[in-house]
Amino acid sequence: MPRVKTFDEQEVLEKAMTLFWKQGFHATSMQNLVDHLGINRASIYDTFGDKKTLYMRALQLYRCQNRTSILEFFAQQDSVQEGMKKLMALAAQEAVQDKEQRGCFVVNCTIELVPGDRTVFLEVLDNKKTFIDIFVAFFQKGVERGEISPDKDIHALASFFFTFYNGLRVMSKIDPDPGEYQRMIKMALAVLE
């Protein structure tokens, strides 16, 4: 008779995501996962495969949540410039409030596992493309509304803000200084004018 799962797979995946996000891939042992997830080792292997497969699923969940969040955020913005200002302010606020100094899971993953892992490299490369495409579409609305000059290279702007946003998340691991963030954000937003 097959064993019946006595746990919520999605809930366990969320827990794995938070553990990997905090500790990274290499510092997280299978025993850490057993302890943190509250399920036995056999259940982890049966449901998620090996540690690397679970890590990749956790990373994909994080990416999906971030993508959904930013699309919903941009859909609610009446002004592209104000929307970017709010987004950067939220990034700064999250960085300051991140007491565990986790930063961004995708950035952490990139630093820890790229370029040595081709699978991870392709995943984070796809993440970059996804977010740059989202920014390009948002900036295109700004051009159409007359908020951004049509002479601006919106792809370069998208790449710049993707890099800047991720840089803020890296800085949260070092020195989350709200005053410094505000000065950097003001300077970054000037490129939209």
C-alpha positions as CSV (number, residue, x, y, z in Angstrom):
1,M,0.0,0.0,0.0
2,P,1.5,3.4,-1.0
3,R,2.3,5.9,1.7
4,V,0.0,8.9,1.9
5,K,1.6,12.3,2.3
6,T,0.8,13.9,5.6
7,F,2.2,17.3,4.7
8,D,1.4,20.2,2.3
9,E,3.9,20.1,-0.5
10,Q,3.6,23.8,-1.2
11,E,4.0,24.7,2.4
12,V,7.1,22.6,2.7
13,L,8.5,24.1,-0.5
14,E,8.0,27.6,1.0
15,K,9.9,26.5,4.1
16,A,12.7,25.1,2.0
17,M,12.8,28.4,0.1
18,T,13.3,30.4,3.3
19,L,16.0,28.1,4.5
20,F,18.0,28.1,1.3
21,W,17.5,31.9,1.0
22,K,18.9,32.5,4.5
23,Q,21.7,29.9,4.4
24,G,22.5,29.2,0.8
25,F,22.9,25.9,-1.0
26,H,26.2,24.7,0.4
27,A,25.6,25.6,4.0
28,T,22.2,23.8,4.1
29,S,22.6,20.1,4.8
30,M,20.0,17.4,4.3
31,Q,19.7,17.3,8.1
32,N,19.0,21.0,8.2
33,L,16.2,20.5,5.7
34,V,14.8,17.6,7.7
35,D,14.8,19.7,10.9
36,H,13.5,22.8,9.3
37,L,10.8,21.2,7.0
38,G,9.5,18.9,9.7
39,I,9.4,15.9,7.4
40,N,11.8,12.9,7.2
41,R,14.6,12.5,4.7
42,A,12.7,9.8,2.7
43,S,9.8,12.1,2.2
44,I,12.0,14.9,1.0
45,Y,13.6,12.5,-1.6
46,D,10.3,11.0,-2.6
47,T,8.6,14.3,-3.1
48,F,11.3,16.7,-4.2
49,G,14.3,14.5,-5.3
50,D,17.8,15.4,-4.2
51,K,18.9,18.6,-2.4
52,K,19.8,20.3,-5.7
53,T,16.3,19.6,-7.2
54,L,14.7,20.9,-4.1
55,Y,16.9,24.0,-4.2
56,M,16.0,24.7,-7.9
57,R,12.3,24.3,-7.1
58,A,12.7,26.7,-4.2
59,L,14.5,29.2,-6.5
60,Q,11.8,28.9,-9.1
61,L,9.1,29.5,-6.5
62,Y,10.9,32.6,-5.3
63,R,11.2,33.9,-8.9
64,C,7.5,33.2,-9.6
65,Q,6.5,35.1,-6.4
66,N,8.8,38.1,-7.3
67,R,7.5,38.2,-10.9
68,T,3.9,38.1,-9.8
69,S,4.5,40.8,-7.2
70,I,6.2,43.2,-9.5
71,L,3.7,42.8,-12.3
72,E,0.9,43.5,-9.9
73,F,2.8,46.5,-8.5
74,F,3.4,48.0,-11.9
75,A,-0.3,47.4,-13.0
76,Q,-1.4,49.6,-10.1
77,Q,0.9,52.5,-11.0
78,D,-0.6,55.6,-12.8
79,S,2.8,57.2,-13.3
80,V,5.9,55.4,-14.5
81,Q,8.2,57.8,-12.7
82,E,6.3,57.7,-9.5
83,G,6.0,53.9,-9.8
84,M,9.8,53.6,-10.1
85,K,10.2,55.9,-7.1
86,K,7.9,53.8,-5.0
87,L,9.5,50.5,-6.2
88,M,13.0,51.8,-5.2
89,A,11.7,53.1,-1.9
90,L,10.1,49.6,-1.2
91,A,13.5,47.9,-2.0
92,A,15.2,50.3,0.4
93,Q,12.6,49.7,3.1
94,E,12.9,45.9,2.7
95,A,16.7,46.1,2.8
96,V,16.6,48.1,6.1
97,Q,13.9,45.8,7.6
98,D,15.8,42.6,6.6
99,K,17.3,41.8,10.0
100,E,18.6,38.5,8.9
101,Q,20.4,40.2,6.0
102,R,19.1,37.7,3.5
103,G,19.2,40.1,0.5
104,C,17.8,38.6,-2.7
105,F,17.7,34.8,-3.1
106,V,18.5,35.0,-6.8
107,V,21.4,37.3,-6.2
108,N,22.7,35.1,-3.4
109,C,22.3,32.1,-5.7
110,T,24.3,33.9,-8.4
111,I,27.1,34.8,-6.1
112,E,27.3,31.3,-4.6
113,L,26.8,29.0,-7.6
114,V,27.6,30.9,-10.8
115,P,29.6,30.3,-12.9
116,G,30.3,26.8,-11.7
117,D,26.8,25.5,-12.2
118,R,25.3,25.6,-15.7
119,T,21.7,24.9,-14.5
120,V,21.8,27.7,-12.0
121,F,23.4,30.0,-14.6
122,L,20.6,29.4,-17.0
123,E,18.0,30.0,-14.3
124,V,19.4,33.3,-13.2
125,L,20.0,34.4,-16.8
126,D,16.3,33.7,-17.5
127,N,15.4,35.7,-14.3
128,K,17.4,38.7,-15.7
129,K,15.7,38.5,-19.0
130,T,12.3,38.2,-17.4
131,F,12.7,41.2,-15.2
132,I,14.4,43.4,-17.9
133,D,11.4,42.6,-20.2
134,I,9.0,43.6,-17.4
135,F,10.9,46.9,-16.9
136,V,11.0,47.6,-20.7
137,A,7.3,47.2,-20.9
138,F,6.8,49.5,-18.0
139,F,9.1,52.1,-19.4
140,Q,7.4,51.8,-22.8
141,K,4.2,53.0,-21.1
142,G,6.2,55.9,-19.8
143,V,7.3,56.8,-23.3
144,E,3.7,56.5,-24.6
145,R,2.4,58.7,-21.8
146,G,5.1,61.3,-22.4
147,E,6.8,60.7,-19.0
148,I,10.0,59.4,-20.6
149,S,11.6,60.9,-23.6
150,P,11.4,58.7,-26.7
151,D,15.1,59.4,-27.2
152,K,15.9,57.3,-24.1
153,D,17.1,53.8,-24.6
154,I,14.5,52.0,-22.5
155,H,16.3,48.6,-22.8
156,A,19.4,50.3,-21.3
157,L,17.2,51.9,-18.6
158,A,15.7,48.5,-17.8
159,S,19.1,46.9,-17.5
160,F,20.3,49.8,-15.3
161,F,17.3,49.6,-12.9
162,F,17.5,45.8,-12.7
163,T,21.2,46.1,-11.8
164,F,20.5,48.9,-9.4
165,Y,17.6,47.2,-7.7
166,N,19.7,44.0,-7.2
167,G,22.6,46.1,-5.9
168,L,20.4,47.6,-3.2
169,R,19.6,44.0,-2.1
170,V,23.3,43.2,-1.9
171,M,24.0,46.3,0.1
172,S,21.4,45.2,2.6
173,K,23.8,42.4,3.6
174,I,26.6,44.9,4.3
175,D,25.2,48.2,5.5
176,P,21.5,48.9,5.3
177,D,21.8,52.7,5.7
178,P,18.4,54.4,4.9
179,G,20.0,57.8,4.3
180,E,22.5,56.4,1.8
181,Y,19.7,54.4,0.0
182,Q,17.7,57.6,-0.4
183,R,20.6,59.5,-1.9
184,M,21.4,56.6,-4.3
185,I,17.7,56.3,-5.3
186,K,17.4,60.0,-6.0
187,M,20.4,59.8,-8.3
188,A,19.2,56.7,-10.0
189,L,15.8,58.1,-10.7
190,A,17.4,61.2,-12.3
191,V,18.1,59.0,-15.4
192,L,14.4,58.9,-16.1
193,E,14.1,62.7,-16.4
